[in-house]
Amino acid sequence: MLNVADSNSTRPYMIRALYEWCMDNGFTPYVAVHVDETVQVPQEYVKNGEIVLNISYDATSGLKLGNDFIEFKARFSGTARGIMVPVSRVLAIYARENGQGMAFPLQLQSPDADADTEEGMAPNASPATPPVKATRNLNLTLSGEGPAPNPPPKGGGKRPQLKRVK
């Protein structure tokens, strides 16, 4: 019987599904990436340890959305650059036009880490009692792009926000 710890992460499958959804609907798929030494991107475009990449068909060449890495070539200031992003460093994938998509928790462990360790869970922790996770806002709206914010719901509540769970 297959154990949850032995199964593949759902992250690459969700990335591919949302990429396909964006392309089918004429949207531009963007990925937000946490940049560290394992990420190959033009460092001059990294801000606060993160970079947002357009992964649409028109913006990339040779795009491969694999289970372990997202790889492609793209032009930055007219120069073709090779990009390689471990799937574990993808923070979110979303449509530029409306901000719809999905945010993911940052995996601090390497993909080669102990197979008994579930994403974001300490070794020997029970899946029935997930660890307490802190949250941080992940602003997916690019300045000057996207629709105007939705008005708050009736009843004076705050507008819902997409949060990244660590």
N, C-alpha and C positions, 0 to 999 in steps of 0.2 A: 504494500500500500504506500502511495506517495505521501510523504510528509510535507507540510507547508514550508519548512526550512529547506527542503530539497528542491522546491519548485523555483522557476525563474521569477524574477521581479516582474510586476505588471507594468512598470514604468515604460519600457521600450514599446510595448504593445499599445499603451494609451497614447504615447507620442505619435506612433504611426497612424492610429485611428483618428486623432485630432488633426494631424497633417492632411490626411485624406479628406476629412470633413471640410477643412478650410479650402482645399483645392476644388472640391466638388461644388462648393457654394460661391466660388469666385473671390474668396478672401485671401489675404496674405498671411501665411503662417510665420510667426515670430517665436523664437525660443529665447528665454532669459537663462543665462548660464552663470554659475558661480565659478570664477576663474581661480585656479591654483596651478601648481606645477604640472599637473596632469592634462591641462587644457592647452591646446595649440590654437591660439587666435592672435591677431595683431594686438600687441600689448598697448599700443598707443590709443586704442579705442576702449580700453577697460576703464571703468569708473567705479570706485568703491568696491573693487573686487568682483564686479559683475559686468557682463556684456549682453546686449540684445542683438540677435542675429536674424536676418530675414532668410528663411530657408525655402522660399518659394522656388518653383521650377525656373522662373525667369531670372532669379538672382543667383542661382547656383549652377554648378556644372559637376556632373558625376555624383549627385547626392546619394548617399547610402545611409539609411536609417536602420542600423543594425541593433542587435540585442545589447552590445557592449559599447559601441561608439556611433556617433553621428559624424560622418565624414563627407566633405565636399570641397570644391574650389569656389572662391568668390572674389570679386574685384573690390578693393578698398582703395579709393583715390586713384582709380585707373590701373592698379597693379593687381594681378592675379595672385591670390594667396591660398595655400592649403590650410584647411580648417579641420581639426579633429577634437571632438568633445566627448568625453566619457558620458554615457547616458546618466550615470549617477550624479553628474554635476549639473544636469538640467533642472532648473528651478521651476520653469513654467513653459507651456506652449499655449499660444493664444492667437486669435485673429486680430490683426492690426486695426481693422475697420470698426470692430465693435467690442473688442476686449474679451470676448467669450473664449474660454479655454479652461485649462486646468493647471493648478500649481502643485508642486511636489515638495516633500520634505527634503532637506539637504542630507545626503548620505555622507557622513564623515569618515566612514571606514572604506577601505579599498575594496574593489570587486573581488579580490582574492582572499578577503577576510574569512574567518571561520564560518563554515557552512551552517553551524548551529545558531549563528547570530542572525536574527531577523532584522529587516530594515528598521533602524532607529531603536532597536530593543537591545538591552543589555544581555550578555550571555547568561544562560540558565533562567532567564525571565520567562514567566508563563504567558503564552499568548492570550489566555483568558483574562489576565490582568495587565493591560497595556501600560507602559510607562507614562508618567505625566510629561506632557510636552508643552514647551513655551511657544507662543505665537508671535509673529511679527508681520506687520502689513507688507504686502508686496504690491507696489503701485504698478499696475500694468498699463496705465494710460500714458501714451507718449505725449510730450508737450506739443500742443497745437494739432494733435491728431485725434481722431475718434469722435464719437458722438458726445453731445452735451450730457452732463451728469443727470441721472434720473432724479426727480423730486423725491423728498422723503415720503414714506408711506403715510397714509392717513393715520391719525392718532399720535403724531408728533415723534414717531420713532426715528432712529438714525437710519441712513441709507446703508444697505448691506455692503460689506467690503470683502474682497478676496483676501484671505490670509494664508501665509505660508507657514506650515507647521514644521518645527525643527524636531 
